Every structure is written in structure tokens, then in C-alpha cells.
């Protein structure tokens, strides 16, 4: 985001998100979390223009993650997605900043039957305000690490054919 860098770092057993400002050489701790992604939207009038999306461990048990947003200028982090029965990981913005794609963990019946908690389950999309949760993939195999391509497709890792490969899907339901 121009003169700033957002990253995560582990200290004293906890992953935290940091923002480094190159212009004044200041470092700000956002709080606990992993895999921060800056909103790529060039629209400065957009509500979430300067927001960072990230995954944060649930406070009530450290086994599952939730999706959170925070304004990079020092706002209070806001939870946008949580579940009592499954986790959400690897959030990434769409290039216009109006959607977030992520992986679920332990959400599908198949993942629960296999006790599959070591990788993703399905790919889902949500608005930055926590509305319009949409399931994009629904396979018996694991889908994880989604990213939005410049072409509007969602690219992700999957073992749908028995081998780990890169897959893509055009989320037509979001157009």
C-alpha cells in the first residue's frame, strides 16, 4: 500500500500482525493474527479502502480461526466471520476490494468424517461487512489457499483428482 508494509511475525508463542510505515519508520502492532492482505481497491471513497483482512485464532479455543478486518490507520479490528463448528483461513481480497475469498476447515460432512483439520475444505466468498456468504466449491476433496486472479477467476490448491494441483473456478454467482 504505497509506503507501508503489512506482515505477521511470531513472538512469545503468538502470531501478530504488524504495519511498518517506511515514510516515518514507525511500526504498529495490529494484534493477533496471520496472513494479512491489504485491500487492493484503488477507490479511495470505498468504505474498506485502507482495510487489512486476516485470520485470527478464536479466543475461546485456539484450534479454529475467524476472519477479521482492521483499518490500516489504527482502527479496532472487527470480526466479520466466525463459526462454532468450523474454521476460516487464508482470506484474500478481490481486486476491487468488494469481496473476500477464503477456505473453510472442517465444515463439510466429508471433512468431519475424515477428521480432516490439517488443510482446507471448501472455498467461500463473503462481503467485507460479513454479509452474503457464498459457497464456491463443494467437493469431497480438500480445497484451500484461494487467491483471486486478475481475470476474475479464483485459483486454489486442491486434491480433487487425488493429487495436489492448482485449480480455478469462475465464480459466476458473484458477477
Sine and cosine of phi, psi and omega as CSV:
sin_phi,cos_phi,sin_psi,cos_psi,sin_omega,cos_omega
0.00,0.00,0.91,0.41,0.05,-1.00
0.95,0.30,-0.99,-0.16,-0.08,-1.00
-0.97,-0.25,0.22,0.98,-0.05,-1.00
-0.81,-0.59,0.46,-0.89,0.03,-1.00
-0.79,-0.62,0.73,-0.69,0.05,-1.00
-0.90,-0.43,0.71,-0.70,-0.02,-1.00
-0.43,-0.90,0.17,-0.99,0.09,-1.00
-0.88,-0.47,0.52,-0.86,-0.04,-1.00
-0.55,-0.84,0.59,-0.81,-0.01,-1.00
-0.99,-0.16,0.80,-0.61,0.10,-1.00
-0.59,-0.81,0.68,-0.74,-0.02,-1.00
0.80,0.60,0.63,0.77,0.08,-1.00
0.98,0.20,0.12,0.99,-0.03,-1.00
-0.76,-0.65,0.71,-0.70,0.08,-1.00
-0.99,0.17,0.74,-0.67,0.02,-1.00
-0.76,-0.64,0.44,-0.90,0.03,-1.00
-0.98,-0.20,0.72,-0.70,-0.05,-1.00
-0.80,-0.60,0.51,-0.86,0.13,-0.99
-0.84,-0.54,0.84,-0.54,0.05,-1.00
-0.96,-0.27,0.79,-0.61,0.02,-1.00
-0.98,-0.22,0.93,-0.37,-0.03,-1.00
-0.93,0.36,-0.47,0.88,-0.07,-1.00
-0.92,0.38,-0.58,0.82,0.03,-1.00
-0.84,-0.55,0.17,0.99,0.04,-1.00
0.82,0.57,0.63,0.78,0.03,-1.00
-0.98,-0.21,0.48,-0.88,0.00,-1.00
-0.83,-0.56,0.80,-0.60,-0.03,-1.00
-0.84,-0.55,0.76,-0.65,0.07,-1.00
-1.00,0.03,0.83,-0.56,0.03,-1.00
-0.99,0.15,-0.56,0.83,-0.02,-1.00
0.73,-0.68,-0.18,-0.98,-0.04,-1.00
-0.91,0.41,0.59,-0.81,0.06,-1.00
0.36,-0.93,0.13,-0.99,-0.02,-1.00
-0.66,-0.75,0.38,-0.92,0.17,-0.99
0.80,0.61,0.84,0.55,0.00,-1.00
-0.95,0.32,0.59,-0.81,0.06,-1.00
-0.70,-0.71,0.80,-0.60,0.03,-1.00
-0.97,0.23,0.61,-0.80,0.07,-1.00
-0.91,0.41,0.84,-0.55,-0.05,-1.00
-0.99,0.10,-0.02,1.00,-0.07,-1.00
-0.87,0.49,0.76,-0.65,0.06,-1.00
-0.99,0.12,-0.08,1.00,-0.07,-1.00
-0.99,0.17,0.98,-0.18,-0.05,-1.00
-0.93,0.36,-0.26,0.97,0.03,-1.00
-1.00,0.05,-0.14,0.99,-0.01,-1.00
-0.95,0.32,0.68,-0.73,-0.08,-1.00
-0.80,0.60,-0.63,0.78,-0.07,-1.00
-0.96,-0.28,0.51,0.86,-0.06,-1.00
-0.82,0.58,-0.72,0.70,-0.11,-0.99
-0.96,-0.27,0.48,0.88,-0.08,-1.00
-1.00,-0.01,0.46,-0.89,0.10,-1.00
-0.89,-0.45,0.77,-0.64,0.09,-1.00
-0.98,-0.22,0.58,-0.82,-0.02,-1.00
-0.35,-0.94,0.23,-0.97,0.11,-0.99
-0.98,-0.17,0.61,-0.79,-0.02,-1.00
-0.72,-0.70,0.65,-0.76,0.04,-1.00
-0.92,0.39,0.61,-0.79,0.07,-1.00
-0.90,0.44,0.63,-0.78,-0.02,-1.00
-0.96,0.29,-0.50,0.87,-0.06,-1.00
-0.98,0.21,-0.41,0.91,0.16,-0.99
-0.40,-0.92,0.68,-0.74,-0.14,-0.99
-0.99,0.11,0.09,1.00,-0.06,-1.00
-0.99,0.13,-0.40,0.92,-0.05,-1.00
-0.89,-0.46,0.41,-0.91,0.01,-1.00
-0.91,-0.42,0.40,-0.92,0.04,-1.00
-0.84,-0.54,0.21,-0.98,0.05,-1.00
-0.97,-0.24,0.75,-0.66,-0.04,-1.00
-0.77,-0.63,0.40,-0.92,0.12,-0.99
-0.81,-0.58,0.49,-0.87,0.12,-0.99
-0.52,-0.86,0.60,-0.80,0.10,-0.99
-0.96,0.27,0.74,-0.67,-0.08,-1.00
-0.92,0.39,-0.27,0.96,0.00,-1.00
-1.00,0.07,0.18,0.98,0.09,-1.00
0.95,-0.32,0.42,0.91,0.04,-1.00
-0.96,0.29,0.09,-1.00,0.05,-1.00
-1.00,0.06,0.79,-0.62,0.02,-1.00
-0.85,0.53,0.62,-0.79,-0.02,-1.00
-0.84,-0.54,0.79,-0.61,0.05,-1.00
-0.97,0.23,0.78,-0.63,0.04,-1.00
-0.92,-0.38,-0.25,0.97,0.03,-1.00
-0.46,-0.89,0.72,-0.70,0.06,-1.00
-0.44,-0.90,0.49,-0.87,0.08,-1.00
-0.62,-0.78,0.56,-0.83,0.06,-1.00
-0.98,0.19,-0.27,0.96,-0.13,-0.99
-0.88,-0.47,-0.19,0.98,-0.01,-1.00
-0.53,-0.85,0.25,-0.97,-0.02,-1.00
-0.95,-0.31,0.25,-0.97,0.04,-1.00
-0.75,-0.66,0.79,-0.62,-0.09,-1.00
-0.68,-0.73,0.26,-0.97,0.12,-0.99
0.82,0.57,0.79,0.61,0.02,-1.00
-0.95,0.32,0.60,-0.80,0.01,-1.00
-0.56,-0.83,0.63,-0.78,0.00,-1.00
-0.98,0.22,0.51,-0.86,0.28,-0.96
-0.97,0.23,0.42,-0.91,-0.15,-0.99
-0.88,0.48,-0.39,0.92,0.06,-1.00
-1.00,0.03,-0.05,1.00,0.04,-1.00
0.96,0.27,0.20,0.98,-0.08,-1.00
-0.98,-0.21,-0.03,1.00,0.05,-1.00
-0.59,-0.81,0.44,-0.90,0.07,-1.00
-0.79,-0.61,0.76,-0.65,0.06,-1.00
-0.96,-0.27,0.55,-0.84,0.00,-1.00
-0.40,-0.92,0.17,-0.98,0.07,-1.00
-0.97,-0.23,0.55,-0.84,0.17,-0.99
-0.99,-0.11,0.35,-0.94,0.08,-1.00
-0.75,-0.67,0.81,-0.59,0.09,-1.00
0.92,0.39,0.50,0.87,-0.02,-1.00
-1.00,-0.03,-0.68,0.73,-0.08,-1.00
-0.98,0.22,0.37,-0.93,0.05,-1.00
-0.88,0.48,-0.64,0.77,0.01,-1.00
-0.88,0.48,-0.71,0.70,0.01,-1.00
-0.90,0.45,-0.61,0.79,0.02,-1.00
-0.93,0.36,-0.64,0.77,0.03,-1.00
-0.90,0.44,-0.61,0.79,0.00,-1.00
-1.00,0.08,-0.06,1.00,-0.10,-0.99
0.80,0.60,0.68,0.74,-0.09,-1.00
-1.00,0.07,1.00,-0.10,0.01,-1.00
-0.88,-0.47,0.04,1.00,-0.07,-1.00
-1.00,-0.06,0.00,1.00,0.04,-1.00
-0.36,-0.93,0.07,-1.00,-0.07,-1.00
-0.91,0.41,0.07,-1.00,-0.07,-1.00
-0.80,-0.60,-0.96,0.29,0.05,-1.00
-0.78,-0.62,0.26,-0.97,0.04,-1.00
-0.98,-0.22,0.74,-0.67,0.02,-1.00
-0.75,-0.66,0.31,-0.95,0.02,-1.00
-0.78,-0.63,0.57,-0.82,0.01,-1.00
-0.58,-0.81,0.46,-0.89,0.13,-0.99
-0.97,0.26,0.42,-0.91,0.01,-1.00
-0.87,0.49,-0.32,0.95,0.04,-1.00
-1.00,0.01,0.09,1.00,0.03,-1.00
1.00,0.05,0.10,1.00,-0.01,-1.00
-0.99,-0.14,0.21,-0.98,0.13,-0.99
0.85,0.53,0.79,0.62,0.08,-1.00
-0.93,0.37,0.84,-0.55,-0.08,-1.00
-0.77,-0.64,0.79,-0.61,0.06,-1.00
-0.99,0.14,0.83,-0.56,-0.04,-1.00
-0.99,-0.12,-0.64,0.77,0.06,-1.00
-0.88,-0.48,0.46,-0.89,0.01,-1.00
-0.50,-0.87,0.93,0.36,-0.04,-1.00
-0.92,-0.38,0.24,-0.97,0.05,-1.00
-0.97,0.24,-0.30,0.95,-0.03,-1.00
-0.99,-0.12,0.12,-0.99,-0.06,-1.00
-0.99,0.11,0.71,-0.71,0.12,-0.99
-0.82,-0.57,0.75,-0.66,-0.05,-1.00
-0.40,-0.92,0.08,-1.00,0.02,-1.00
0.82,0.58,0.80,0.60,-0.02,-1.00
-0.97,0.25,0.55,-0.83,0.16,-0.99
-0.65,-0.76,0.50,-0.86,0.03,-1.00
-1.00,-0.03,0.83,-0.56,0.04,-1.00
-0.99,0.15,0.31,-0.95,0.04,-1.00
-0.89,0.46,-0.38,0.93,-0.01,-1.00
-1.00,0.09,0.07,1.00,0.02,-1.00
1.00,0.02,-0.11,0.99,0.04,-1.00
-0.99,0.11,0.40,-0.92,0.12,-0.99
-0.98,-0.20,0.82,-0.57,0.04,-1.00
-0.97,-0.24,0.63,-0.77,-0.06,-1.00
-0.41,-0.91,0.33,-0.94,0.11,-0.99
-0.99,0.10,0.59,-0.81,0.04,-1.00
-0.39,-0.92,0.45,-0.89,0.13,-0.99
-0.91,-0.42,0.62,0.79,-0.04,-1.00
-0.86,0.51,-0.53,0.85,0.01,-1.00
-0.98,-0.19,0.27,0.96,0.00,-1.00
1.00,-0.06,-0.19,0.98,0.03,-1.00
-0.81,-0.59,0.54,-0.84,0.05,-1.00
-0.95,0.31,0.85,-0.53,0.01,-1.00
-0.61,-0.79,0.16,-0.99,0.11,-0.99
-1.00,-0.07,0.76,-0.65,0.02,-1.00
-0.86,-0.52,0.25,-0.97,0.11,-0.99
-0.58,-0.81,0.39,-0.92,0.02,-1.00
-0.54,-0.84,0.61,-0.79,0.09,-1.00
-1.00,-0.06,0.94,-0.35,-0.05,-1.00
-0.97,0.24,0.96,0.28,-0.07,-1.00
-0.84,0.54,-0.44,0.90,-0.02,-1.00
-0.93,0.37,-0.21,0.98,-0.05,-1.00
-0.98,-0.21,-0.09,1.00,-0.05,-1.00
-0.96,0.30,0.00,0.00,0.00,0.00
